[in-house]
Amino acid sequence: MTLAYEWLGPLMFAGALVLLSLGYPVAFSLGGVAIVFGLLGISLGVFDPIFLTAMPQRIFGIMANYTLLAIPYFIFLGSMLEKSGIAERLLETMGILLGRLRGGLALAVVLVGALLAATTGVVAATVVAMGLISLPIMLRYGYNKQLATGVIAASGTLGQIIPPSVVLVVLGDQLGVSVGNLFIGSVIPGLMMASAFALHVLIVAFLKPDAAPALPAQVREIGGKALGTRVIQVMLPPLVVILLVLGSIFFGIATPTEAGAVGCVGAIALAAANGQLTLTSLRQVCDTTLRITSMVVFILFGSTAFSLVFRGLNGDQFMFDVLANLPGGKVGFLAVSMIVVFILGFFIDFFEIAFIVIPLFVPVAQQLGIDLVWYGVVLGANLQTSFLTPPFGFALFYLRGVAPPEVTTSDIYRGVIPFILLQLLVVLLIIVFPQIVSFLPSLGS
């Protein structure tokens, strides 16, 4: 390709980002850009149409990908547990249990967010449930609006890094590494995120008691025996699901896909035990699973067409040369890739980032000798911010949709800023101390 046409690849990449930022559907943005630049490349004589013959084989390869089969399982698992009412009962019980502490309600939100992340991994369900149940109670008893909204939105995003996580499944496929290793490697970083949020709540409650008061005694007193029974009934089922899913992966009993199927059976059993397993609820869960899975598959089709044309225009080689020759070597590459993912998270969802940007990073990371499992966990922790970062963080919109009128969008945006900084601190710690990720996988091996 002549020098005059070397910029076609980067221009194609920029065109896709522009369409995505304007709100066009992801799959059609990628596919449409691929068609336009494919035709432009053919007309200029710089794109070989033979590349297009690989498209059917790539699509059938996606359909035969065993790893991606875990996506509908985990979506079904999360949606079914949402229908079982587990979030509501967890929040009520933890609120009573921790209500005597200053900041106890906010701590309950963090703990429930971590438990729901380890069972459902569905950000929308977690944020909406906690926003509907806990936000009005927190405001009623005098919690600071920014602290209340910030802790709900941040805790709801823990499902992106605490396994089982659809983000990690997609990253495992794109990086070509074991999803099970990603799951196990992300356990400690996920717990660090939750611990950082809880510590922030405790510090704020200590420094500003009026911002996070304890619940009145008459609200939290239900009797020791009743509380004990409630804790067992509410806490035990999610812990069983966590053990079924993550324990089977950690001990090598099942692959993530098989563990997802087992988790689905457990979720159905829980819904039945709670009297929530009806034909209507099952139809709604299956409909949700079908919609989200279809969206992911269509994005994969669009990204496949995009990557073929991008490669045909030598865009992948151009990006490889740029990224591999950054000053600072491995450190420079890590800095640039993390900054790119963080900034893109302001505007587009993690699916787009995973399918468009990550494939450009992988060859460079391999050449630089970077551990791809560790790199995947770092990316997952960074991608978590795409759900939380203004102006387009999805968790912010979910919470805005269910927040009372007295809570403004500005309150939500200001409230999440400390939690974004805490997330970035954890990402930095994972980068500086890779053993945080490698410790548990090394035990499993």
Number of C-alpha atoms within 10 A of each C-alpha: 10 7 6 7 13 15 15 18 23 16 14 22 20 13 17 23 21 13 17 20 15 11 12 13 13 25 22 18 21 30 22 17 22 25 14 12 21 26 15 14 20 13 10 10 11 18 21 13 15 9 14 13 10 13 15 13 10 16 16 10 11 17 12 11 12 12 19 22 19 24 24 24 24 28 24 30 28 28 25 30 26 22 21 23 16 21 24 18 18 24 23 19 20 23 25 19 19 18 23 18 17 22 29 25 31 33 26 23 29 27 20 27 31 27 22 28 27 28 31 32 30 27 25 19 21 30 28 23 23 26 25 16 17 23 25 15 16 24 17 9 15 15 24 18 20 19 25 29 32 27 26 28 35 32 31 33 26 30 27 28 32 30 29 35 28 23 25 28 26 22 27 23 17 16 22 13 16 18 28 26 25 28 27 27 26 31 20 19 24 25 15 19 26 23 16 18 24 21 13 18 23 20 12 16 22 15 10 14 15 15 20 28 23 21 23 11 11 7 11 18 15 12 8 9 9 10 17 13 10 17 16 10 13 20 17 12 17 23 14 14 22 22 16 18 28 25 16 19 23 21 12 13 11 19 20 30 23 18 23 27 21 18 27 24 17 22 27 20 18 22 22 13 11 13 11 19 18 11 9 10 16 18 11 15 21 16 14 17 22 15 12 15 19 13 16 21 16 16 23 23 21 22 24 24 27 27 22 21 29 25 16 21 26 21 23 21 15 16 16 17 12 12 22 18 14 13 10 10 12 18 13 15 21 19 11 13 18 17 13 13 22 20 13 19 25 19 19 22 18 23 19 22 19 23 23 23 16 18 16 20 19 19 16 20 21 12 10 14 10 14 13 18 26 21 21 26 29 26 22 27 27 24 24 25 28 28 27 28 23 21 13 16 21 23 27 25 21 21 26 21 13 17 19 14 9 9 16 14 16 9 18 25 19 16 22 24 17 16 24 21 12 19 25 18 14 20 22 14 15 21 18 10 11 14 14 18 26 19 13 18 18 12 10 12 9
